Amino acid sequence: MKYALAFGLIFVVIGTVYLVVSGDTGGAFMLGALGVAMSTMTAVLVHAMNSEA
């Protein structure tokens, strides 16, 4: 589960750096949303792989 948060955190950090460097809030929001989506999807997939269905 900690790796799922790490994958999402990478994009959130990239989005924050992008916001500071360029000032483009739309692009930074898109990268932040991508980070949240990736961490959620990774968490769901890891949970599905570890559970017996």
N, CA, C and O of each residue as an XYZ file, in Angstrom:
212
protein
N       0.816     -1.191      0.000
C       0.000      0.000      0.000
C       0.865      1.262      0.000
O       0.487      2.291     -0.561
N       2.030      1.160      0.640
C       2.895      2.341      0.673
C       3.442      2.682     -0.707
O       3.718      3.846     -0.997
N       3.602      1.661     -1.566
C       4.087      1.923     -2.915
C       3.034      2.633     -3.756
O       3.371      3.431     -4.630
N       1.768      2.348     -3.498
C       0.698      3.030     -4.224
C       0.729      4.521     -3.932
O       0.563      5.336     -4.839
N       0.941      4.881     -2.681
C       1.036      6.296     -2.340
C       2.289      6.933     -2.940
O       2.276      8.101     -3.329
N       3.363      6.160     -3.010
C       4.604      6.693     -3.581
C       4.451      6.995     -5.066
O       4.953      8.011     -5.546
N       3.749      6.106     -5.809
C       3.541      6.357     -7.233
C       2.735      7.633     -7.445
O       3.061      8.429     -8.326
N       1.696      7.837     -6.656
C       0.897      9.048     -6.791
C       1.641     10.285     -6.340
O       1.493     11.357     -6.926
N       2.447     10.134     -5.291
C       3.184     11.276     -4.753
C       4.204     11.809     -5.754
O       4.505     13.003     -5.757
N       4.735     10.937     -6.598
C       5.692     11.373     -7.621
C       5.044     12.433     -8.523
O       5.647     13.468     -8.808
N       3.800     12.160     -8.971
C       3.140     13.106     -9.863
C       2.700     14.372     -9.139
O       2.684     15.449     -9.734
N       2.345     14.257     -7.868
C       1.975     15.445     -7.105
C       3.191     16.350     -6.932
O       3.071     17.571     -7.031
N       4.345     15.773     -6.677
C       5.577     16.564     -6.544
C       5.943     17.204     -7.877
O       6.321     18.375     -7.926
N       5.832     16.435     -8.958
C       6.118     16.997    -10.279
C       5.158     18.150    -10.585
O       5.571     19.169    -11.139
N       3.886     17.993    -10.229
C       2.909     19.061    -10.441
C       3.227     20.300     -9.634
O       3.059     21.418    -10.122
N       3.684     20.119     -8.404
C       4.047     21.263     -7.564
C       5.252     22.001     -8.136
O       5.268     23.230     -8.190
N       6.252     21.250     -8.559
C       7.437     21.876     -9.168
C       7.044     22.594    -10.451
O       7.515     23.700    -10.717
N       6.184     21.969    -11.244
C       5.723     22.590    -12.492
C       4.972     23.886    -12.215
O       5.127     24.863    -12.949
N       4.153     23.902    -11.154
C       3.420     25.126    -10.797
C       4.373     26.239    -10.391
O       4.185     27.392    -10.780
N       5.387     25.903     -9.618
C       6.346     26.916     -9.167
C       7.155     27.459    -10.338
O       7.399     28.663    -10.422
N       7.570     26.577    -11.240
C       8.437     26.998    -12.338
C       7.657     27.768    -13.406
O       8.106     28.818    -13.866
N       6.479     27.244    -13.803
C       5.790     27.843    -14.944
C       4.622     28.740    -14.557
O       4.262     29.645    -15.310
N       4.031     28.500    -13.399
C       2.867     29.285    -13.000
C       1.580     28.849    -13.679
O       0.566     29.538    -13.572
N       1.601     27.732    -14.367
C       0.430     27.221    -15.081
C      -0.399     26.367    -14.131
O      -0.038     25.226    -13.846
N      -1.507     26.912    -13.641
C      -2.315     26.178    -12.665
C      -3.078     25.025    -13.312
O      -3.326     24.012    -12.657
N      -3.447     25.156    -14.561
C      -4.165     24.081    -15.244
C      -3.322     22.834    -15.388
O      -3.787     21.727    -15.119
N      -2.099     23.009    -15.807
C      -1.194     21.870    -15.953
C      -0.838     21.247    -14.616
O      -0.738     20.026    -14.497
N      -0.647     22.094    -13.608
C      -0.325     21.579    -12.280
C      -1.503     20.808    -11.696
O      -1.312     19.775    -11.056
N      -2.725     21.309    -11.915
C      -3.914     20.595    -11.439
C      -4.058     19.260    -12.149
O      -4.430     18.263    -11.530
N      -3.767     19.235    -13.442
C      -3.866     17.990    -14.196
C      -2.852     16.964    -13.693
O      -3.182     15.784    -13.569
N      -1.631     17.394    -13.405
C      -0.632     16.474    -12.866
C      -1.010     16.002    -11.468
O      -0.787     14.840    -11.128
N      -1.578     16.886    -10.657
C      -2.033     16.481     -9.325
C      -3.170     15.481     -9.404
O      -3.194     14.503     -8.656
N      -4.115     15.722    -10.309
C      -5.230     14.786    -10.483
C      -4.725     13.444    -11.005
O      -5.236     12.396    -10.609
N      -3.736     13.464    -11.879
C      -3.141     12.229    -12.373
C      -2.472     11.462    -11.240
O      -2.551     10.234    -11.190
N      -1.820     12.171    -10.336
C      -1.190     11.517     -9.186
C      -2.203     10.856     -8.271
O      -1.983      9.742     -7.796
N      -3.318     11.543     -8.020
C      -4.376     10.960     -7.179
C      -4.981      9.746     -7.864
O      -5.227      8.724     -7.223
N      -5.221      9.855     -9.166
C      -5.804      8.733     -9.907
C      -4.854      7.539     -9.939
O      -5.287      6.398     -9.781
N      -3.564      7.794    -10.143
C      -2.604      6.692    -10.196
C      -2.469      6.006     -8.855
O      -2.394      4.779     -8.795
N      -2.436      6.776     -7.773
C      -2.297      6.143     -6.463
C      -3.546      5.353     -6.109
O      -3.448      4.285     -5.504
N      -4.726      5.861     -6.477
C      -5.960      5.130     -6.217
C      -6.005      3.837     -7.026
O      -6.360      2.783     -6.498
N      -5.653      3.914     -8.283
C      -5.689      2.734     -9.133
C      -4.651      1.702     -8.706
O      -4.930      0.503     -8.722
N      -3.478      2.146     -8.332
C      -2.459      1.225     -7.860
C      -2.887      0.555     -6.565
O      -2.663     -0.642     -6.384
N      -3.502      1.312     -5.661
C      -3.986      0.733     -4.405
C      -5.055     -0.325     -4.667
O      -5.048     -1.379     -4.031
N      -5.971     -0.058     -5.593
C      -7.018     -1.024     -5.925
C      -6.419     -2.282     -6.542
O      -6.811     -3.396     -6.192
N      -5.474     -2.108     -7.455
C      -4.851     -3.271     -8.101
C      -4.034     -4.095     -7.120
O      -4.071     -5.324     -7.180
N      -3.298     -3.455     -6.221
C      -2.518     -4.187     -5.230
C      -3.450     -4.939     -4.289
O      -3.177     -6.084     -3.929
N      -4.536     -4.310     -3.893
C      -5.498     -4.974     -3.019
C      -6.149     -6.164     -3.732
O      -6.368     -7.206     -3.115
N      -6.453     -6.018     -5.003
C      -7.072     -7.108     -5.765
C      -6.100     -8.269     -5.948
O      -6.519     -9.426     -5.953
N      -4.818     -7.981     -6.098
C      -3.840     -9.046     -6.273
C      -3.622     -9.810     -4.964
O      -3.330    -11.005     -4.991
N      -3.759     -9.140     -3.833
C      -3.489     -9.770     -2.550
C      -4.706    -10.433     -1.925
O      -4.570    -11.143     -0.929
N      -5.880    -10.222     -2.479
C      -7.073    -10.832     -1.919
C      -7.491    -12.025     -2.768
O      -7.222    -12.083     -3.968
N      -8.141    -12.955     -2.129
C      -8.612    -14.130     -2.849
C     -10.017    -13.868     -3.372
O     -10.944    -13.625     -2.599
N     -10.161    -13.920     -4.674
C     -11.475    -13.637     -5.269
C     -12.072    -14.895     -5.873
O     -13.174    -14.855     -6.420
